[in-house]
């Protein structure tokens, strides 16, 4: 019963994320397709539509990865697990 309890938390989070992304996808342009948004950092690089060459930075993030980290999870507001 305890294992089923924790597994249900896991699947409920995945279902909540999918509902969130379906709701967010109703905009005219998808918010995670470009680096021209308020939540994007200087490390954002869009390799598909960017005309500039890939910079030599090892910590580059895609726009979709930044959307997930900074809008969905809001990791920039947390110092860690505590």
ROLUMKOL-727578 format. One line per 10 residues: number of its first residue (from 1); their letters; for each residue x, y, z of N, C-alpha, C. Coordinates in nm, 2 decimals. Each point is the difference from the previous one (the first is absolute). Layout:
residues N
NUM = A = X Y Z X Y Z X Y Z ~ ...
***
This chain:
residues 82
1 = XXXXXXXXXX = 0.08 -0.12 0.00 -0.08 0.12 0.00 0.09 0.13 0.00 ~ 0.11 -0.01 0.07 0.09 0.12 0.01 0.06 0.02 -0.13 ~ 0.04 -0.10 -0.08 0.06 0.02 -0.13 -0.10 0.06 -0.10 ~ -0.12 -0.05 0.01 -0.11 0.05 -0.09 -0.02 0.15 0.03 ~ 0.00 0.03 0.13 -0.02 0.14 0.04 0.11 0.09 -0.06 ~ 0.13 -0.03 0.00 0.10 0.08 -0.05 0.00 0.00 -0.16 ~ -0.03 -0.11 -0.06 -0.01 -0.01 -0.14 -0.12 0.09 -0.05 ~ -0.11 0.01 0.07 -0.11 0.08 -0.04 0.05 0.15 0.01 ~ 0.08 0.04 0.09 0.05 0.14 0.00 0.08 0.02 -0.13 ~ 0.09 -0.09 -0.04 0.08 0.01 -0.12 -0.09 0.02 -0.12
11 = XXXXXXXXXX = -0.10 -0.09 -0.02 -0.08 0.01 -0.12 -0.09 0.13 0.00 ~ -0.05 0.04 0.12 -0.08 0.12 0.01 0.08 0.12 -0.04 ~ 0.13 0.01 0.03 0.09 0.11 -0.04 0.01 0.00 -0.15 ~ 0.02 -0.12 -0.06 0.02 -0.01 -0.15 -0.13 0.04 -0.07 ~ -0.11 -0.04 0.05 -0.13 0.05 -0.05 -0.02 0.15 0.01 ~ 0.04 0.05 0.11 -0.02 0.15 0.02 0.09 0.07 -0.09 ~ 0.12 -0.04 -0.03 0.09 0.06 -0.10 -0.06 0.00 -0.14 ~ -0.05 -0.12 -0.03 -0.06 -0.01 -0.14 -0.12 0.09 -0.01 ~ -0.08 0.02 0.10 -0.12 0.09 -0.01 0.05 0.14 -0.01 ~ 0.11 0.04 0.08 0.06 0.13 -0.01 0.05 0.03 -0.14
21 = XXXXXXXXXX = 0.07 -0.09 -0.06 0.06 0.02 -0.13 -0.11 0.01 -0.11 ~ -0.11 -0.08 0.01 -0.11 0.01 -0.09 -0.06 0.14 0.01 ~ -0.02 0.05 0.12 -0.06 0.13 0.02 0.09 0.11 -0.06 ~ 0.13 -0.01 0.03 0.10 0.09 -0.05 0.01 0.00 -0.15 ~ -0.03 -0.11 -0.07 0.02 -0.01 -0.14 -0.12 0.06 -0.08 ~ -0.10 0.06 0.07 -0.11 0.06 -0.07 0.04 0.14 -0.05 ~ 0.12 0.05 0.03 0.04 0.13 -0.05 0.04 -0.01 -0.15 ~ 0.00 0.12 -0.07 0.03 0.00 -0.14 0.14 -0.05 -0.03 ~ 0.10 0.04 0.07 0.13 -0.05 -0.01 0.03 -0.07 0.13 ~ 0.06 -0.12 0.00 0.03 -0.07 0.12 0.11 0.07 0.08
31 = XXXXXXXXXX = -0.02 0.01 0.13 0.09 0.08 0.08 0.14 -0.06 0.01 ~ 0.02 -0.12 -0.03 0.13 -0.07 0.02 0.07 -0.02 -0.14 ~ -0.03 0.08 -0.10 0.06 -0.01 -0.13 0.12 0.10 -0.03 ~ 0.01 0.10 0.08 0.10 0.10 -0.03 0.06 0.05 0.13 ~ 0.11 0.07 -0.01 0.07 0.06 0.11 -0.03 0.14 0.02 ~ -0.11 0.05 -0.05 -0.04 0.14 0.01 -0.11 0.02 0.10 ~ 0.01 -0.06 0.12 -0.10 0.01 0.10 0.07 0.05 0.13 ~ -0.09 0.05 0.09 0.05 0.06 0.12 0.07 -0.10 0.09 ~ -0.03 -0.13 0.00 0.07 -0.09 0.09 0.13 -0.06 -0.06 ~ 0.03 0.03 -0.12 0.12 -0.05 -0.06 0.13 0.07 0.06
41 = XXXXXXXXXX = 0.10 -0.08 0.01 0.13 0.05 0.05 0.09 0.03 -0.12 ~ 0.12 0.04 0.03 0.10 0.02 -0.10 0.06 -0.13 -0.05 ~ -0.02 -0.11 0.07 0.04 -0.13 -0.04 -0.09 -0.07 -0.10 ~ -0.11 0.07 -0.03 -0.10 -0.06 -0.10 0.05 0.01 -0.14 ~ -0.01 -0.11 -0.07 0.04 0.00 -0.14 -0.09 -0.09 -0.08 ~ -0.06 0.06 -0.10 -0.10 -0.07 -0.08 0.08 -0.04 -0.13 ~ 0.03 -0.12 -0.01 0.08 -0.05 -0.12 -0.07 -0.01 -0.13 ~ -0.14 0.01 0.01 -0.07 -0.02 -0.12 -0.02 0.13 -0.08 ~ -0.04 0.11 0.08 -0.03 0.12 -0.07 0.11 0.11 0.02 ~ 0.10 -0.03 0.08 0.11 0.10 0.03 0.09 0.00 -0.12
51 = XXXXXXXXXX = 0.03 0.13 -0.04 0.09 0.02 -0.12 0.15 0.01 0.05 ~ 0.02 0.02 0.12 0.14 0.00 0.05 0.05 -0.14 0.03 ~ 0.13 -0.01 -0.01 0.06 -0.14 0.03 -0.01 -0.04 0.14 ~ 0.01 -0.12 0.03 -0.01 -0.05 0.13 0.12 0.05 0.09 ~ -0.03 0.07 0.11 0.11 0.05 0.08 0.07 -0.12 0.07 ~ 0.12 0.03 0.05 0.08 -0.10 0.07 -0.02 0.00 0.15 ~ -0.13 -0.02 0.03 -0.04 0.00 0.14 -0.05 -0.14 0.03 ~ 0.05 -0.06 0.11 -0.04 -0.14 0.03 -0.14 -0.01 0.06 ~ -0.05 0.11 0.06 -0.13 0.00 0.07 -0.12 0.05 -0.08 ~ 0.01 -0.01 -0.13 -0.11 0.05 -0.09 -0.13 -0.08 0.03
61 = XXXXXXXXXX = -0.11 0.07 0.00 -0.13 -0.07 0.02 -0.09 0.04 -0.11 ~ -0.09 -0.10 -0.04 -0.09 0.03 -0.10 -0.12 0.08 0.05 ~ -0.08 0.07 -0.08 -0.11 0.07 0.05 -0.10 -0.09 0.07 ~ -0.02 -0.12 -0.05 -0.10 -0.08 0.07 0.05 -0.05 0.14 ~ 0.13 -0.02 0.01 0.06 -0.03 0.13 -0.01 0.11 0.10 ~ 0.02 0.12 -0.05 -0.01 0.12 0.09 -0.15 0.02 0.04 ~ -0.09 -0.02 -0.10 -0.14 0.02 0.04 -0.04 -0.10 0.11 ~ 0.04 -0.12 -0.01 -0.03 -0.10 0.10 0.06 0.03 0.13 ~ 0.13 0.04 0.00 0.07 0.03 0.13 -0.05 0.13 0.06 ~ -0.02 0.11 -0.08 -0.03 0.13 0.06 -0.14 0.04 0.01
71 = XXXXXXXXXX = -0.09 -0.06 -0.08 -0.14 0.03 0.00 -0.08 -0.11 0.07 ~ 0.02 -0.12 -0.04 -0.08 -0.11 0.05 0.05 -0.04 0.14 ~ 0.13 -0.03 0.02 0.05 -0.03 0.13 0.04 0.11 0.09 ~ 0.03 0.12 -0.06 0.05 0.12 0.06 0.12 -0.03 0.09 ~ 0.10 -0.06 -0.06 0.12 -0.04 0.08 0.08 0.12 0.04 ~ -0.01 0.12 -0.06 0.08 0.11 0.03 -0.05 0.06 0.13 ~ -0.12 -0.03 0.05 -0.05 0.05 0.13 0.04 -0.09 0.12 ~ 0.07 -0.11 -0.02 0.04 -0.09 0.10 0.15 -0.01 0.02 ~ 0.04 -0.01 0.12 0.15 -0.02 0.03 0.04 -0.15 0.01 ~ -0.10 -0.09 0.00 0.03 -0.14 0.00 -0.12 -0.07 0.05
81 = XX = 0.02 -0.12 0.05 -0.11 -0.09 0.05 -0.06 0.05 0.13 ~ 0.07 0.08 0.07 -0.06 0.04 0.13 -0.09 0.12 -0.03
***
